[in-house]
Amino acid sequence: MTERERFRAALECKPVTGRAPTFELVFFLTMEAFGTVHMSHRRFVQWKQMTEKERDLQRRDVARQYIDICEKYHHSAIYYISPFYNFEDDAATIEYIRELSKEDYFIMLQGDATFSIPGGDRMEEFIFRLADEPEKVLCEAGRGVDNLLANVERYVKRGGLIDGMCMCCDYCYNTNPFLSPSQFSEFITPFLSRQIKGFRDMGLYTVKHTDGNIMPILDQLVQANPHALHSIDPQAGVSLSEVRRLYPNRLCTIGNVNCGLLQTGTEDEVIADARRALREGMDGNWGYVFATSNCVYTGLPLERYELMNRVWAEEGFYK
């Protein structure tokens, strides 16, 4: 199986041949791993002054960085985060990823129009609006989904650029969702469902990311019909084996290696937790992608991620 096929099979809850797929939402440690600034930290402030040749070299360099991460750590998928915020430049960069990669990687775009946890400076205002002007909030949610679907359709019409969408609005703290289940069913679930249906109608796979304790709203997330949930957060007490028990052969689960242990645990704890995630996720050979419970974030020791990755490389094979 190619890496792209391996990832697709996992999303479809079909058996995978050989090793379980792995990927990371974002791999920020490119300076340590490759000596290059991460693409999301680049600022092309003189973009319009550049010649087309220089702009093309920049796009190729971004594409090459995504491929380098996949090749070094054997990732099956790429979550494309735009450093350009421009359709033509992003589309050209993704075309370069396709052209330059020796492996046929699964490529996802970033995009989620649903409401996420507001920042502390906006939380009070948002909660008041839910009570005082719910109809306006609902209209905003609908417009956001419509605009996102229209934007994504441009990539689909370009032909063969992307395989799926990764929706990265966070809904939950470590204790509970930021909205009650009843509020979630009013202000989030209908729009998440419409968004996912829109992506599916375009022929795209769908991955829904949220950290935190998803259990009070898990049934609503599943009803929205994504192919997969990421990150299955153990720091919030979410059990990978329990989520898989509740939805067997229906929902791909991605993640669950404890980022807290990667940051502050011992090497033995990291190894044990990576093995636990592999054991629970690979049980039955359906619908699992090995990953951290968030991403390989700035400040995480590179050697800890590489230790986790090595456990997967040595032990993450289906028999």
N, C-alpha and C positions, 0 to 999 in steps of 0.2 A: 504494500500500500504506500502511496505517496503521503507526505505529511498532510496535504490538503484532503485526501481521501480519508485518512485516519481521523482528522478532526470532524469531518462531515459525518462519518459513521458514529462517532461519539455523540454528536448533536442529535442524530436520528435514533439513538439508543440501540444501534446495531452492534454486533460483535466486532471487535478490533483484532486484527492479526498482528502478532508481535508485541511491541511495547505500547503502553497507554500513552496517548498524546499528552503533551505538556505545552504550556505557554504562560506568559505573564501579561497582565493588563498593560503595565508599563514597566520597562527596565530602565531606571534612571541612572544606573551606575556606569554609564558609558565612558566616563573619564578614567575610572579605575580599570575597566575591562579592556578598553580600546585606545585610550588617550585622546578621545574626541568629546566635544561638548554635546550633551544630549540635544536632539533636534527641538524639543519643546522649550529649551532655554535660549535658543538662538533668536536674535532680533534683526530682521533684515531691513534696517531703517533706511538704507540707501538703495532699496530694491529698484526703484524707478531710474536711478542713475546707472545701474549696471547694464552692460551690453547683454544682448540675448544669449551670447555664448557663456557669460559668467552666470547668468540666471540658470542656464541649463546645467552648468557644473554644480551649482548649489542644489538643484533638484536631484541630480544624480547622487550627490553626496548624502543627502537625506535618505534616499532609497537604499544606498549601500549600507548605511548604519542599521536600518531595519533588518537587512539580510544578514549582516555580521552577527547581530544578536541571535537570530534564528540558527545560524550555522554553528555558532559556538556552544549554544545551550540546547540545541536540537528542538527548538520550539516548532510547533506545527502551524501556528497561526500568528498573524500580525494584527494588532489593534492600531489602526492608523490615526495618529493625532496630528492635526495640521499645524505646521509652523508658518504657513503662508496665509491661511484664511482667505483663500481665493480658489474658486472652483477649477479654473484652467491650470493653475500651478499644481494643485493637489492631484487633479486627474493625471497630469503628465508625470508626476512623481510616482503615483501608483502604477502607471504604465511601465515606468523604469523598474519598479520592484518586480513586476511580472517578467520583464525582459532579462534583467540581470541575475535573477535568482536561479540557481541550479536546481533547487527544489521548487515544487509547485505549492506555494504556501496559501493557506486560507487567509483572506484579507477581510477585516471588518472596519467599517467606519464608526466614528464616534457620533452619537446623536440620541438625545432623549429630551422630549419637550414637556414631560410631566413635571409637576412641582417636586422639588427636593427640599431637604431641610434648609430653611432660611438661615442666613448668618445671624449672629447675635444682635446685630444692629437693625435687622429687619424682621426678626421673629414676632415682636409684639404687633407691628403693623400688619403682618400677614394674618395672624390669628384674629385680629379685629375685623379684617376684611372678610374672612370666612363667615363671621357672624353678621356683619353689617351689610355686606353687598355680595352675597353668594352668587347671584346671577352673573354679575360682572366677572367674578373669578372663574366661573364655569365657561363663560364666553372666551376669556383669555386662554384658558386651557385648550379649548377647541381650536382657536386660531393658531396656537403654538404647534399643535399636531399637524394641522393643514400645511403650515409653512415648512415644517420639517419634511413631511412627505414629498412636497414639491421639490425641495432641494435634493433629497436623496434620489428622486426619479431621474435627475440629470445624470447622475453617475450610472444608473442602470441603463439609460438610453445610450450612454457612451459605449456600452457593450463589453462584458467580461472583466470589468475593473474590480468589482467587489463581490464577495460571497455573502456578506451578512452585515448586520448592525449590532453594535454593542451599546446598550442603553445604560448610562452611568449617572443617573440621579439617585442619590442616597436618601433612603426613607427612614432609617432606623438608628437609634442610639444603641449602646450595649444593653440597655435595660428594656426598651420598648420602641415601637415606631413613634415618629413625631406627631402623628395623628392617630386618633382612636380608630379601631377597625370600622366603625360606622362612618366616620368622616372620610376615611381612606376610600371606602366604597362609593362615596359621593364625588370626591374631588380628584381622586387619582385613578382608581381602577377602570372606569369607563374610557378614559383617555389613553391609559396604557394599553387596554385591549384594542382600541381603534388604531393606535399607533402600530402595534404588533401585527394586526390584521393587514394594515396597509403595507408593511414591509413584506409580509408573507405573500401578499397578492402580487408583489413585484418579483417574487421568486427568491427572496433573501432569507437567510437564517437569522435567528434572533437570540441574543444573549442579554439577559437582564442582570445588571450588577446593582447590588446594594449591600453595604456593610451592616453590622449590627444584628439585633435580635429580630429576625423576620418571622418568628413562629406565630405571633398573633395575626399576621396578615398573609401567612404562607398560602392558605387556600385561595386567597384573591390573586396573589402573584401567579399561581399555577393556572387559575381560571383564565387569566389574561393570555395564556397559551404561548409563552416563549419556548424556544427549543431548550434553553438552558438557564440556570441560575448561577451566578457568581456573586459572592465569595464564600458562602456557607461558613460564617464567621465563628470560629471556636471561642474567641475572646468574648463573644456575647452569649456563649453557652449553646450555640446551634450545633447539633449533632449531625454529622454527615450520614451516619448509618440510619438515623431516625428519618431524615428527609427522604432518603432512598427507600426506606421501608414504607413510608406513606404513599409514595408515588413510583412504584416499581415499573421499569420499562416505559415510563411516560415522560420523564424529565431528566435531562442531562445535568449533572452537578459538576461545578468547576471550582477548584480551590481547596480550602480547609486546612492547609498547613499553617500552623499558628505563627503569625508574624511577631507576636510578643516574645515567643521563644527564640525565633530567629534573631531578634534584637538583643535580648538579655539572658536567654537560657544558656545552659551548658551545651557543649557539642553532643554529648550523649542524649540530652533532651531533644535537640534538633533532629538527630537521627531517629530517635524513638517516635517522634511526632510525624516525621515524614513517612516512616514505615506504617504507622497507624492509618494515616490518610490513604496510602496505597492499598492497604488491606481492606479498609471499609469501602473505598471508592471503586476498586476493581472487582469486588465481590459480584459474581454473576456475569461479568464481561458485557455490561451495557452502560452507556451513558456516563462516562467519567473522564474528566481532564484534570491532570495533576497540576497544582499551582499553589502559590501562597494564598493566604486569606485576604490579601489586599493587592499589593504590587511590590516590586523590588524598588523601594522608595529611597530617596536621598537620606543618608544617615544610617541605612542598614549596612552592616559589614558585608562586603562582597564575598568574603570567604565563607560566611554563613549561608548565603544563597548557593554558592558553589558546592558546599557540603550537602545541602538539600538536593540539589540537582544531581549530584553524584549518587546519592541513594536511589533516586529514580532511575538513573542510567544503568545501575547495577541490578536493581530489583523490580523495576516497573514493567515486567513482561508478563503477558497472559500466557498461560500454559496450554 
